[in-house]
Amino acid sequence: MTATIALAGTVPLARIRVRIDRVRLALWTAGLVVMVGASAASIDRLFPTQADLDQAAAGSDNPAIRAFNGPAQALDTLGGQVAFQIGAPGFVIAALASILLTTRLTRREEESGRLELVRALPVGRGSSMAAAAGVLGLMNVVVGLGVALVCLASGLPAAGCWAFGLEFTTVGWVFTAVALVAAQLASTSRAASGLAGAVLALSFVLRAIGDMTNGVLSWLSPIGWAQAARPWAGERWWVFILPIAATIALGALARALLVRRDLGGGLLPARRGPAVAAPRLATPLALAIRQQRAVVIGWGAALALFGFVYGVVVDSIEDFVSDNESMTDFMAAGGGGASLTDSYLAQSIRVLALIASGFTAQAVLRARGEETSGRAEPLLALPVTRRSWLGSHAGIAAVGSIVVTLAAAVAMAVGVLIATGDPDQVAGLFGAALGYTPALMVVVGAGLALSGWLPRAAVATWALVAAGMVIGVFGPVLDLPDWVSNLSPFEHIALAPAEATSFVPLVVLSVVAAVLAVVGFAGIDRRDVPS
C-alpha cells in the first residue's frame, strides 16, 4: 500500500473532525490562551515594582516550589515570573487537552463503530489518524500563537513571547503523538487516555525530581524540554529540536503500530473478565463504583500531590510575600485580617476544591457517556429504574468529591507538619475542605438537571467548573464585579481557616443542589433514553 493510498481522504476527514468537534477545539484553545493572558495580567499587578520582583525571586529558591513550578529562571523580571508561575501548570493542561482530544478523534471513533463505516468509503487506513494528528497539530499551533500574542500585548519582550508560545505548541505536539501511540496499544478510549495520562504524570514527576536535584532527570521529560528553552532568560532555540524529533518519532511509531493491528482492537487487548459477573456487581451502584473507581483514585492522587506541595511550602510564605504589598493584599483578600499563613492555606484549599470540581463534573456526566455509547440501554432493559441508574453515578460524584477533597486536605496537612512541625496549623484544614461540599454538590445537581432535561447540553456542566476556576483564581486580581463573582457557588463559602465559617451559605447551596437534583431525576423519567 503506497503512502498516497494509505492517506487518501485525510483532508475531508479532517474537515469533518473540525466541524463535529469545533466547540471543544475552540473552548480548549480559548481557555489556554485566556488563562495565560489573565495570569500575565495578574502577575503584572502582583509585582508592580522591581523591588517586588527581587523579593519574589529571593523567596522562590525553594526545592518544593521548584518541584511544582519548574526551574527558577530570571525571576527578577516579569517575563521570568510569567514563565515560572504559568509554565508547568499550563503545559500540563495543554498536554491533557491534546491527549483527551486525540483519543476522542481516534480510538473513540473506532470504539463507537463510526470509523468502520468511514472505512467502507474510499479512504486510506491511516487517513483517520493523520486527520486527527493534523487537526490537533493545527490547534496547538493556534494555541502557541495565541499565547505569544497575549504575552506581547502585556508588554513582555518579543523573543521570550515567541519562545513561550512555541513551548505550548511543542508540548501539545509531543502529547498528541503520545496519545496516538496509546490509541494503537489500548482497545478503548478510556484506556488510551489512561496510558497517555500515565506518560504525562511520569513526565511531570521526572521534571519535578530533576528540578529539585541536579536537573538531569528534567531532560527526560517533554515538560522539562519546554522549560529548558528559557523564555525571557536567554532563549535557547535549539532545545525545540527535542520535542519536534520526539513528535516525529512517536508519530512514525503510531503509524507502524496501526498497520499491525485489527480495526477495533488494540495491541494490548483488554483482559477478559469472568463469564458471569460477581454478585457484588448486581446493583447499578456497584457497577458505577466499578466503572468509576479508577477515576476517583486518579483524581485523589493528583489532588493529594497538589495538596502536599501547597502544604510543604507554607513555612516560606511569610518571607515570600511580606515585603510585597500587592501580594500581601492578594493573599489576604477576604481573609478578615487573618495571618498570611492562614490566608495562604485558605486560598490553597479553595483552589484544591475548584480542581476537585473537575472530578465532580466528570463523574456526574459519566451517566451521559454511558447513554451516548449505547451501554445504558441494555442495562435499563433490566429491572433497573432510570432514577437508580442516574442516581448511582450521582452518588459516586457526590461521595467521590468528598473523598478527593479530603485526600488533598490530608496531604496538605502532612506537608504543613513537615514544614512547620506545628499541629495547630493543621487543625482547621479538614473542616475547611469539607466546607466546600455544598458547592461541589451544586455541580452534581447542575449535571443531573442538564442530563435529565437537556442531555445534549449536559457538557455545559463544565462551564460551571470553568467559571468557578476563573473567578476563584483570577477574580481578586482582575477586580471582577460582585455579581460576576457571585455566579460561582465556591465564592459563597468562607475562606476558612482565615475566616469564621458561615452556615447560611452552606444551607442555601445545599438546598439549591437538592432542588437541581430533584429536577434532574424528574427529567430523566420524561425523556427518551438514549436522547
N, C-alpha and C positions, 0 to 999 in steps of 0.2 A: 504494500500500500504506500503510495507516494505521499509526501508531506502535503501536497496540494489537495489530494483526495481526502486525507485524514482530517483536514481543517475546513473542508467545504461547508459553507453555511455559517461560518463563525460570525460574520458581521451581522446578518439578520438575527441570529440568536442573541447577540449582544444587545441589539436594539430592543428585542423583546424583554430581555432581562432588565434593562433600564426602565422600560415602560411599566413593567409589573412592580418593580421594587423602587420606583423613583422616590416615593415618600421616605422609605427607610434610608436610602442613599443620601437624600437631601438632609434628613434630620441628623444622621451621624456626622456628615460633613459640616453642616452649620454648627452643630453642637461643639465639635472640636475647635473650630475657628473662634466661635464666640467665647468659649472657655479661655482660650489663650488671650484674646483681646481684653476680656474682663479682668483676667488675672494681671495682665501687664498694667492696666489702668490702676488696679488696686495696689500693686507694688509701688507704683509711682507715688501714690498717696501715702503709703505707709512709710516710705523713706524719702521725704521731701528735701533733705539736705545731705551734703557729703558726710557730715558727722554721723548722721543716722546710718548711712551705708557702711561707714567704717566700723561703727559699733556692731552692726549686724554681721559683718564679715568676721570680726573678732569672736563673736559668740557662736559662730557656726562651726568652729573647729571641734566637732564632737563626733565620735565614731557612730553613735546611734543616728544622729542627724544625717551623716553621710550615707549610712545604710539605706535610709528612706529616700533621700533627695539626690544622692549622687556626689561626685567629686566637687569640692569647693574650688571654683574657678572664677577669678575676677569678681568676687562678691562685693568689692568696694565700688562696683558700677551697677547701674540699673539693669543693663543687659545681662550681666552675670547673675544678678538676683532673679531675673525672669527665667533664665535657663535653669537655675538651681531650684526655684520653687515650683515651676511648671513642668520641667523636663521629664523626670521619672514618672510621675503620675500621668502626664499627658501621653507619653509613649505607651504606657500600659493600656490606656483607653483606646488609643489608635490601633494598637495590636489586637485588642479584644474586638473592636469593630471589624477589622479585617477578617479575623477568624470566624466570627458569627455570620458575617455576610457571605464569606466564601463557602462555608459549609451549607448555608441556605441555598446558594446558587448552584451547588454541585450535588453533594450527597443527598440533600433533602429532595431535590428534583428527581433523583434516581429512586429514592426510597418511596416516594409517592406514586411512582409509575408514570409520571409525565414524561420523563426522559425517554422511556421506551416508546411512547407514541411519537415523540420527536424523531427518534432514530428510524422510524418507519419511513420518514421522508428522506430526500437525497441530501443528507448531512453527514459529515465525517465523524468518525469515532471520537476524535479528540476535539471536535468543534465546541462541545458544551463546556469542557474545561477551559479551552482557550478563550471562549466568550466571557466566562466568569473572571479569568485572570485579567483580561483586557478591561472589563468594567471596573474591577477593584483597583487595578493599576492606575486607571484614569482618575478614580475617586481619590486615591491617595495623592496624586499629583495636584488635584484641586485643593485638597486639604493643605498640602505644603505651600502652595501659592497663597492661600488664604491666611495661613499663619504668618508668612513673610510679610504680607501686605498690612495686617493689623499691627505687627511689630513696627513696621515702617511708619504707620500712622501714629504710633506712640512716640515717635521721635528717636528711636534707637538707631545705632549705626547700621548702614545698609548691609555690609558684609555679614555681620552677625545675624541679621534678619533672614537673609537668604540661606545661610547655613542652618539656622534653626528650622526653617521651613523644610529644607531638604532632609533634616533628621526625621521629621514626622513622615515624610514621603517614604524614605528608605525603610524605616521601621515597619510601616504598613506593607510595603512590598515583601519584606522578608517573611512576615507572618501570614500574608496571603499565600506565599509559596509553602510555608509550613502546613497551613490548613489544606492546601491541595494534596500534599503528600498524605496527610491524615485521612483525607476523604478516600484515598485509594486503599488504605490499610483497614479502616473501620467499615462496618456494614450498615451503620446507622448514623444519622446526622449528629445525634447527641454524643455518641462515642467518638466521632471525628472531632467534634468541638472539645470534648474532654481531653483527647490526645494532644491537640494543638494547645489547649489551655495549660496542660501539664508542661509543655515546652516553654510556654510563656512564663509560668511560675518558676521553672528552673532557671530561665534567663534572668529573672528578677533576683532570685536568690544568689546566683553566681555573681551578678553585678554588685549586690549588696555586700557580700562577703569580700569581694575584691576591693571595694571602696573603703571597707573598714580595715583592710590589711595593706598589702603592698601593691595592689592594683592588678596583679597578674590575671586573676580569675575574671576580671571585668572584660578582658579581651576574648573570653569565650562566650560572651553574651551579646546578642544584637542590640540590646539596650545600652550595654557598655560601649559598643562601637559608636552609637549615635552620640553619646556624651563625650566620647574621645575626640569628636570633631571640634570641640571647644568654641562654640559661638560666643562672640564678644570677648574672647580671651585668647586671641591669636589663632584664628581659624586654621584647622588642618584639613584641607580639602581631600588629601589623598586617602583619608580614612573611609570615605564613601565608597572606595573600591571594594571594601569588605562586604557591606550589605548587598551591593549590586551583584558581586560574584556569588554570594550565597543565594540570592534570589534566582539567578540563572541556573545554578547547580541544583537547587531544590525543585525548580520548575522542570528541569530535564529528568530528574528522578521521578517526579509525579507522572510525567509522560511515559516513562519506561514502565512504571508500575501499572498504569492504566491499561496497556495492551496485554498485560499478563493476568488479568482477572476477568471474571464474567460480569455482565451487566447485572446490577442489583446486589452483587456480592462484594466482599472485601477480602483482602489478602490475609487479614486476621479475622477469620469467621467468628461470629458470636458463639459463646459457649452454649451448648444445648442444655435446656432445662429439663426437669423431670416430666414424664408424660402426664402426670396428674399433679395439680397444684396442692401444696401443703394446706392443711385445714386452717392454718393461721392466715391464709390469703383469701378466705371465703367471704370477706366483707369488703365493701367499697373502701372503707377507711384503711384496712390492712393493705389493700392493693395500692392505694395512694401513698401510704408510708413507704412501701417497697419501691414505688416509682420515684419518689422524691427524696429518699434518704441521702443519696449521693449529693444532691443539691444542697441539702441542709448542712452536710459535713463540709462541703467545699466552701460555702459562704461562711460557715462558722470558723473554719481555719483561717480564711483570708481576713475576716474581721478581728480574730484573735491576734494575728500578726500586726495589723494596723494598731490595735489597742495597746499591744506591748510596746511598739515603737513610740506611740504617744506618751505612754507612761514612763518609759525609761529616760526620756529627755526632760522630765519635769523639773529636775534639780537645777537645770541651766536656764530655765525660763526667766527667772528674775534678772539674771545678768544679761540675757539676750535682749530684753525689751525695756529695762529700767531707764535707760538714758534716751529712749526714743519715744517722744510724746505721742506721735501718731500711732505707733504700735501699741503703746500703753492704752490709749483710748479705744483702739480696736479690740484688744483683749478684754478690756473691762466693759465693753458695750453690754448693757443690760445686767451688769454684774452687781449693781446695788452697792457699790463701794467695797466689794469683797477684795481679798488679796489677789495679786496677779496669778498666783498658783491656782487658787480656786477658780478664777475666771478662765484660766487656760484649760483646766480639767473639764469645766462645764462646756466650753466651746468644743473641746475634743469629743466629749460624749455626744453632743448634738451632731457633729459630723459623722460619727460612727452610726448613730441612729438613722441619719439620712442615707448612708450607704446601705444599711440593713433594709431600708425600704425598697431597694432594688431586688433583694431576695423576695420580699413580700409580694411585689408585683409579679415576679417570675413564677412564684409558687401558686398564686391565686389564678393566674392565667394559664396554668398547665391544663386545667379542665377544658379551656377553649382549644388548646392544642390537640388534646385527645379527641375533641369533637371534629375538628377540621381534618385530622388524619384518618378518620373513619373508625378509630378504635373504641369510641364511646358508644356507637350504635349497637354493636353486638352485646356490649355489657348491659345496656338499657333494655335489651330484649329479654333479659333475665328478670327475675323478681327483684329488681333494684329500682327504687324510685329516683326520679331526677334530682330531687332535693338531697337525698342521701349521697348521690354521686357527686353533685356540685359541692355539697357541704363537706365531703371528705377532703377535697383539695383546699377548700377554705380553711378547714381546721388545721391542715398542715401549714398553711400560710400563717395562720394566727399563732399557733404554738411554736412553729419554727422561727418566727420573728422574735419571739421572746428568747428562745434558745440562743440564736446567733448574737443577739444584743448582749445577753448575759455572758456569752463567751468572750466578747470584746471587753466587757467590764472586768471579768476575771483576769484576762491577760493584762489589761491596763493596771489593775491593782498589783499584779506581780511586778510589772515594770516600775511602778511607783515605789514599791517596797525595796526593790533592788537599788533604785536611785537614791532614796532618802532614808530607808530603814525606819520610817515613821508610820506605824499602823493607823494613827489618827488621820493621815492624809487619804486613806482609802475607805474610811468609814461610810461616807455618803455616796460612793461611786455606784453601788448596786441599786440603791433606791433611785438615783438619778437616771440610770439606764432604764429601769423598769418604768419610770415616769413617762417615757416615750411610747409605751404600749398603746394608749388610746389613739395617738397619731398614726401609728402603724396599722391599727385596726380600721382607721378611716380608709387607708389604702386598700385593705382587704374588702371593705364594704363597697368602695368605688369599683373595684374589679368585679365583684359579684353583681352589682347593679348593671354595669355595662354588659357583662356576659349574659345576664338574664334578659335584658330588653333590647340592647343594641350590640349583638355579638360581633358584628363586623367592625365596630368601633371600640372593642374591648382593649385594643392596643393603646388607646388613649389613657389607660391607667398609667402608662409610663410617663405621660405628660405631667401627671401629678407628682411623680417621683422627680422628674427633671426640674419642675418648678420649685419643689422643695429644696433641691440641691442649689439651684441658682440663688434663691432668696436666702437660704441659710448660710451659704459660703460667701457670696458676694454682696448680699444686702447691706451689711453695715458700712462697707467702703463705698458702695455705689449710692448710698443715701436714698434708698428706694422709699416712695411714699408709704404711709402706714397701710393704706388699703391694698397695696400690692403685697406687702409683707404678710398681711392677714390672710391672703389666699392659701398660704401653706399651713397645714394643721400643726406642723412642728414649731411654728413661731408662737403658738399659744401655750407652749409648755415652758415652765420656769426653768431658767438656766441653773439648775442645781449642780454642784453644791454651792455655787456663788450666790444663788437666790433661794429664798424660802419657797417651798412647794405650795402652789395654789391649787386647791382641789376643784374649784368651779370649772376651769377649762377642761380638766380631766373628765369630769362628769358630762359636760356638754359634748366633747369629742366622742365619748363612749356612746352617747345617745345618737349622735349623727352616724356613727359606724353601725349601730344596731338597725337604725332606720334604713340605711343603704342596703344592709344585708337582707332585711325583710323584703325590700323592693326587688332585689335580685332573685330571691327564692320564689317570689310571686311571678316574676317574669319567665323563669325557666319552665314553668308549668304551662305557659300560654304561647309558646312558640314551637316551631318545628326543630327537631334535632336530627341531623345537622342543619344549620341555618346560615 
